[in-house]
Amino acid sequence: MILREVATRRDRERFIRLPWKIYQHDPRWVPPLIVERREFLDPHKNPFFEHAAVKLFLAEDGTGREVGRIAAIVNSNHNRTHGDKTGFFGLWECVEDQQAAKLLFNAAASFLRAHGMEIMRGPENFSVNDDVGLLIQGFESPPMIMMPHNPPYYEKLAENYGFRKAMDLYAWYGEFREGHIPEEVSRRAEIARRRQNFTIRPLRMKEFASELKAIHAVYTAAWEDNWGAVAMTDREFSHLAAGLKQVIDPDLCLIAEVQGEPAGFSLALPDLNQILIGLNGKLFPFGLLKLIFQRSRIDALRILTMGVIRKYRNRGIDTCFYHETYRRAIAKGIWRGEMSWILENNAVMNRIVENLGFRIYKRYRLYDFPLLPA
């Protein structure tokens, strides 16, 4: 087998399109939009590259056929935040061949070692603020929007190489048919609204720029203590928001305020993967029309993020977020949802979601590999 560094536009295109070969017989795989992947990997368009070093590799067999790919990532903001020397691998895809996997992991490890890293962690595509984790449980259904998917054999390839578990991430699934909101949620939300001085409102799209600034501040403060958390730069957050602006339903993007000050933030997205799965990665000529006219068929949502600034916790704001999301989703014909991802060691959050009647249906794993001197 041959390892190739991605150096040309043609190499990059082969890197992007490799998953179509890996997943050609997997009906649950949701092809990414090719135009979005090109932008994501473009150092001139993705602000992540402003504080990170990334190297892309392709593995080929003796005939020149692509059999795998990987990204090696040095995220200086992660190491500055956590005071360690952890590098990452991501965007990993591979045929079921241990030799190909070893070639790719060796290439990433060598790059990270050369940059002084002591641990290789992943998969993260590119950072903890993107889609992360290797799916190890829950292959029976397609992933929801902005969640990863992979073949079951990936776990074996990673662990045979020497990777060991660093952390598991849970995806919880729940249904709320017939307009049913759990009685306990309704009761607690009503008590919180009566006793506490806060309001919850939807995102104001006409004031998107100012709303974005407030949301970024809440997002950074509310998740700063989470394992592996790394704050996004202003440019990263703006870039992410610009992409999400096209798919956000403002009724499902909620902001909590206390006397006009942002106190919490909740974002649920309609599961556009229900449409994307049929587009084969192409927006044109008809993919964009399908996205527009088939949105009313979506019956699921994913709650991506929900957090409250520390000084405003224990006031019931989170319960009111759940209640409002339930109520607004049901009004749109959405009757099921996923809360993801939640760290396995976040006992409080996992208990809350379980009490809402959700169950763990997918489990993702982040792995560590020690980078001993070569």
C-alpha positions as CSV (number, residue, x, y, z in Angstrom):
1,M,0.0,0.0,0.0
2,I,1.0,3.6,-0.7
3,L,0.5,6.6,1.5
4,R,-0.1,10.0,-0.2
5,E,-0.1,13.4,1.4
6,V,-3.1,15.5,0.0
7,A,-1.3,18.3,-1.8
8,T,-3.3,19.1,-4.9
9,R,-6.9,20.0,-5.7
10,R,-7.3,16.6,-7.3
11,D,-6.1,14.9,-4.2
12,R,-8.5,16.9,-2.0
13,E,-11.4,15.9,-4.3
14,R,-10.4,12.2,-3.9
15,F,-10.2,12.7,-0.2
16,I,-13.7,14.2,-0.1
17,R,-15.3,11.5,-2.3
18,L,-13.7,8.5,-0.7
19,P,-16.7,7.8,1.6
20,W,-18.9,7.1,-1.4
21,K,-16.8,4.0,-1.9
22,I,-16.8,3.0,1.8
23,Y,-20.6,3.4,2.2
24,Q,-21.9,2.3,-1.2
25,H,-23.8,-0.6,0.4
26,D,-24.8,1.1,3.6
27,P,-28.4,2.5,3.3
28,R,-28.1,4.3,6.6
29,W,-25.2,6.6,5.6
30,V,-26.1,10.2,4.9
31,P,-23.8,11.6,2.2
32,P,-22.4,15.0,3.1
33,L,-22.9,18.0,0.8
34,I,-19.8,18.0,-1.4
35,V,-19.8,21.8,-1.7
36,E,-19.9,22.0,2.1
37,R,-17.0,19.6,2.5
38,R,-14.9,21.6,0.0
39,E,-15.4,24.7,2.1
40,F,-14.7,22.9,5.3
41,L,-11.3,21.7,4.1
42,D,-10.3,25.0,2.5
43,P,-7.8,26.8,4.8
44,H,-8.9,30.1,3.2
45,K,-12.6,29.6,4.2
46,N,-12.5,27.6,7.4
47,P,-11.2,29.8,10.3
48,F,-10.2,26.7,12.3
49,F,-7.0,26.7,10.3
50,E,-6.1,30.0,11.8
51,H,-5.0,28.3,15.0
52,A,-4.5,24.7,13.9
53,A,-2.1,22.6,11.8
54,V,-3.8,20.0,9.7
55,K,-2.4,17.4,7.4
56,L,-4.5,15.1,5.2
57,F,-3.5,11.7,4.0
58,L,-4.8,9.2,1.5
59,A,-4.0,5.5,1.4
60,E,-4.0,3.6,-1.9
61,D,-3.6,0.0,-2.8
62,G,-1.2,-1.3,-5.5
63,T,-3.6,-0.3,-8.3
64,G,-4.0,3.3,-7.1
65,R,-7.5,2.8,-5.7
66,E,-8.2,4.7,-2.5
67,V,-8.6,2.5,0.5
68,G,-8.6,5.0,3.3
69,R,-8.0,8.6,4.5
70,I,-7.2,10.5,7.7
71,A,-6.6,14.0,9.0
72,A,-3.9,14.7,11.6
73,I,-4.7,17.8,13.6
74,V,-2.8,20.0,16.1
75,N,-5.3,22.3,17.7
76,S,-3.3,25.0,19.5
77,N,-6.4,26.3,21.2
78,H,-7.1,22.9,22.8
79,N,-3.6,22.6,24.2
80,R,-3.6,26.2,25.4
81,T,-7.0,25.6,27.2
82,H,-6.1,22.3,28.8
83,G,-2.4,22.7,29.3
84,D,-1.6,19.4,27.6
85,K,0.0,18.1,24.4
86,T,-2.9,16.3,22.7
87,G,-3.1,16.0,19.0
88,F,-6.1,14.6,17.1
89,F,-7.1,12.4,14.2
90,G,-10.3,12.9,12.3
91,L,-12.1,12.5,9.0
92,W,-11.0,8.8,9.2
93,E,-12.4,6.4,6.7
94,C,-11.0,3.0,5.8
95,V,-11.8,-0.3,4.1
96,E,-11.9,-3.3,6.4
97,D,-8.2,-3.9,6.3
98,Q,-5.9,-3.6,9.3
99,Q,-2.8,-2.9,7.2
100,A,-4.6,0.1,5.6
101,A,-5.7,1.4,9.1
102,K,-2.2,1.0,10.5
103,L,-0.7,2.9,7.6
104,L,-3.1,5.8,8.2
105,F,-2.8,5.9,12.0
106,N,1.0,5.7,11.6
107,A,1.0,8.7,9.3
108,A,-1.1,10.8,11.7
109,A,1.0,9.7,14.7
110,S,4.2,10.7,12.9
111,F,2.8,14.1,12.1
112,L,1.6,14.7,15.6
113,R,4.9,13.5,17.1
114,A,6.8,15.9,14.9
115,H,4.7,18.7,16.4
116,G,5.5,17.7,20.0
117,M,2.2,15.9,20.8
118,E,2.1,13.2,23.4
119,I,-1.4,11.8,22.9
120,M,-3.4,11.1,19.7
121,R,-7.1,11.4,20.3
122,G,-10.1,11.0,18.1
123,P,-12.0,11.0,15.9
124,E,-12.7,14.7,15.9
125,N,-13.6,16.3,12.6
126,F,-11.7,18.8,13.2
127,S,-12.5,19.8,16.8
128,V,-14.8,19.0,19.7
129,N,-17.1,21.7,18.3
130,D,-17.5,19.7,15.1
131,D,-18.9,16.1,14.8
132,V,-16.9,13.8,17.0
133,G,-16.7,10.2,18.1
134,L,-16.7,6.7,16.6
135,L,-20.1,5.0,16.5
136,I,-19.9,1.8,18.5
137,Q,-23.6,1.2,19.3
138,G,-26.8,2.1,17.4
139,F,-26.1,1.1,13.8
140,E,-29.8,0.3,13.2
141,S,-30.8,3.9,12.2
142,P,-29.3,6.7,10.2
143,P,-27.6,9.5,12.1
144,M,-29.4,12.7,12.8
145,I,-28.2,16.0,11.6
146,M,-24.5,16.8,12.2
147,M,-23.8,13.5,13.9
148,P,-21.3,10.9,12.6
149,H,-21.8,7.4,11.2
150,N,-19.4,4.6,10.4
151,P,-19.2,0.9,9.8
152,P,-19.2,-1.4,12.8
153,Y,-15.7,-2.8,12.0
154,Y,-14.1,0.6,12.6
155,E,-14.1,-0.1,16.4
156,K,-12.0,-3.3,15.7
157,L,-9.5,-1.5,13.4
158,A,-8.9,1.3,16.0
159,E,-8.6,-1.0,19.1
160,N,-6.4,-3.5,17.2
161,Y,-4.0,-0.6,16.5
162,G,-3.8,0.2,20.2
163,F,-6.4,2.9,20.8
164,R,-8.1,2.8,24.2
165,K,-11.3,4.5,25.4
166,A,-11.0,8.1,26.5
167,M,-14.6,9.0,26.8
168,D,-18.0,7.9,25.6
169,L,-20.7,10.2,24.3
170,Y,-24.4,9.4,24.5
171,A,-27.2,10.1,22.0
172,W,-30.6,9.8,23.7
173,Y,-33.8,9.1,21.7
174,G,-37.4,9.9,22.7
175,E,-40.9,10.1,21.2
176,F,-43.8,12.4,22.1
177,R,-46.7,11.2,20.0
178,E,-50.2,12.6,20.1
179,G,-49.0,15.9,21.5
180,H,-47.9,14.4,24.8
181,I,-45.7,16.6,26.9
182,P,-44.5,14.8,30.1
183,E,-46.7,15.9,33.0
184,E,-43.8,16.5,35.3
185,V,-42.1,18.7,32.7
186,S,-45.2,20.9,32.4
187,R,-45.6,21.1,36.2
188,R,-42.0,22.0,36.9
189,A,-42.0,24.6,34.0
190,E,-45.1,26.3,35.4
191,I,-43.6,26.5,38.9
192,A,-40.3,27.9,37.5
193,R,-42.1,30.6,35.5
194,R,-44.1,31.6,38.6
195,R,-41.2,31.7,41.0
196,Q,-38.3,32.9,39.0
197,N,-37.6,36.1,37.1
198,F,-36.6,35.0,33.6
199,T,-38.1,34.9,30.1
200,I,-37.6,32.5,27.2
201,R,-37.9,33.7,23.7
202,P,-37.1,32.5,20.1
203,L,-34.2,33.8,18.1
204,R,-34.8,37.1,16.3
205,M,-33.5,36.5,12.8
206,K,-33.8,40.2,11.9
207,E,-31.2,40.9,14.7
208,F,-29.0,37.9,13.8
209,A,-25.7,39.7,14.3
210,S,-26.4,41.0,17.8
211,E,-28.2,37.7,18.8
212,L,-25.1,35.8,17.7
213,K,-22.8,37.8,20.0
214,A,-25.0,37.0,23.0
215,I,-25.3,33.3,22.1
216,H,-21.5,33.0,21.7
217,A,-21.0,34.4,25.2
218,V,-23.5,32.0,26.7
219,Y,-22.1,29.1,24.8
220,T,-18.6,29.8,26.0
221,A,-19.5,30.3,29.6
222,A,-22.1,27.4,29.9
223,W,-19.8,24.7,28.6
224,E,-16.4,25.8,29.8
225,D,-16.2,23.1,32.5
226,N,-17.0,20.2,30.2
227,W,-14.4,17.6,29.5
228,G,-12.4,18.5,26.4
229,A,-14.3,21.8,25.8
230,V,-12.6,24.4,23.7
231,A,-14.1,27.8,23.2
232,M,-14.6,28.8,19.5
233,T,-13.0,32.0,18.3
234,D,-15.3,34.8,17.2
235,R,-14.6,33.9,13.6
236,E,-15.2,30.2,14.1
237,F,-18.5,30.9,15.8
238,S,-19.6,33.3,13.1
239,H,-18.6,30.8,10.4
240,L,-20.6,28.1,12.1
241,A,-23.6,30.3,12.6
242,A,-23.5,31.5,8.9
243,G,-23.8,27.8,7.9
244,L,-26.5,27.1,10.4
245,K,-28.5,30.2,9.5
246,Q,-29.7,28.4,6.3
247,V,-31.2,25.5,8.3
248,I,-32.2,27.0,11.7
249,D,-35.8,27.2,12.6
250,P,-35.9,30.3,14.9
251,D,-38.9,28.8,16.8
252,L,-36.6,26.0,18.0
253,C,-33.6,28.3,18.8
254,L,-34.4,29.6,22.3
255,I,-32.7,32.3,24.5
256,A,-33.3,32.7,28.2
257,E,-32.9,36.2,29.7
258,V,-32.9,37.6,33.2
259,Q,-33.7,41.3,33.2
260,G,-32.5,41.5,29.7
261,E,-29.2,39.7,30.2
262,P,-28.7,36.4,28.3
263,A,-28.8,33.5,30.8
264,G,-29.1,30.4,28.7
265,F,-29.4,29.0,25.2
266,S,-31.0,26.0,23.6
267,L,-30.7,24.9,20.0
268,A,-32.8,22.2,18.3
269,L,-32.5,21.6,14.5
270,P,-35.0,19.8,12.4
271,D,-33.4,16.5,11.2
272,L,-32.5,17.6,7.7
273,N,-30.7,14.3,7.3
274,Q,-34.1,12.9,6.3
275,I,-33.8,14.9,3.1
276,L,-30.0,14.9,2.7
277,I,-29.9,11.1,2.6
278,G,-31.5,11.2,-0.8
279,L,-29.5,14.0,-2.3
280,N,-26.2,12.0,-2.8
281,G,-24.2,15.0,-1.7
282,K,-25.5,17.3,-4.5
283,L,-27.4,20.5,-4.1
284,F,-27.7,21.2,-7.8
285,P,-29.7,21.0,-9.9
286,F,-32.6,19.7,-7.8
287,G,-31.2,19.2,-4.3
288,L,-31.9,22.7,-3.1
289,L,-35.5,22.5,-4.2
290,K,-35.9,19.2,-2.3
291,L,-34.5,20.9,0.8
292,I,-37.0,23.7,0.5
293,F,-40.1,21.8,-0.4
294,Q,-39.6,18.6,1.6
295,R,-38.9,20.3,5.0
296,S,-42.6,19.8,6.0
297,R,-42.0,16.0,5.9
298,I,-39.4,16.1,8.7
299,D,-40.8,14.4,11.8
300,A,-37.7,14.5,14.1
301,L,-35.4,17.1,15.6
302,R,-32.0,17.0,17.3
303,I,-31.3,19.1,20.4
304,L,-27.7,20.0,19.7
305,T,-27.0,22.2,22.7
306,M,-28.6,23.5,25.8
307,G,-26.8,25.3,28.6
308,V,-27.3,27.9,31.3
309,I,-24.7,30.3,32.7
310,R,-23.6,29.1,36.2
311,K,-25.1,32.0,38.2
312,Y,-28.5,31.3,36.7
313,R,-28.6,27.6,37.2
314,N,-31.1,25.8,39.5
315,R,-33.9,28.2,38.6
316,G,-35.7,25.9,36.2
317,I,-34.5,27.5,33.0
318,D,-33.5,24.1,31.6
319,T,-36.9,22.6,32.3
320,C,-38.6,25.5,30.6
321,F,-36.3,25.0,27.6
322,Y,-37.5,21.4,27.4
323,H,-41.1,22.4,27.7
324,E,-40.9,25.1,25.1
325,T,-39.0,22.8,22.7
326,Y,-41.7,20.1,23.2
327,R,-44.5,22.5,22.6
328,R,-43.1,24.2,19.6
329,A,-41.9,20.9,18.0
330,I,-45.4,19.3,18.4
331,A,-47.0,22.3,16.7
332,K,-44.8,21.6,13.7
333,G,-45.7,18.0,13.4
334,I,-42.5,16.8,14.9
335,W,-43.1,13.8,17.3
336,R,-39.6,12.4,18.1
337,G,-36.2,13.7,18.8
338,E,-32.6,13.1,19.8
339,M,-30.6,14.8,22.5
340,S,-26.9,14.6,21.6
341,W,-24.2,14.4,22.4
342,I,-23.9,14.1,26.2
343,L,-20.7,13.1,28.0
344,E,-21.0,9.8,29.9
345,N,-19.6,11.5,33.0
346,N,-22.3,14.2,32.9
347,A,-24.4,12.4,35.5
348,V,-26.8,15.3,36.1
349,M,-27.6,15.8,32.5
350,N,-28.0,12.1,31.7
351,R,-30.3,11.7,34.7
352,I,-32.5,14.6,33.5
353,V,-32.8,13.2,30.0
354,E,-33.6,9.8,31.3
355,N,-36.3,11.2,33.5
356,L,-37.8,12.8,30.4
357,G,-38.4,9.3,29.0
358,F,-35.5,9.3,26.6
359,R,-33.2,6.2,26.2
360,I,-29.6,5.8,25.0
361,Y,-29.8,4.5,21.5
362,K,-26.4,5.5,20.1
363,R,-23.0,5.5,21.7
364,Y,-20.0,7.2,20.3
365,R,-16.4,6.8,21.6
366,L,-13.4,9.0,21.7
367,Y,-10.1,7.1,21.8
368,D,-6.6,8.0,23.0
369,F,-3.3,6.6,21.8
370,P,0.1,7.4,23.5
371,L,2.6,8.9,21.2
372,L,5.8,7.3,22.4
373,P,9.1,8.6,20.9
374,A,9.7,7.1,17.5
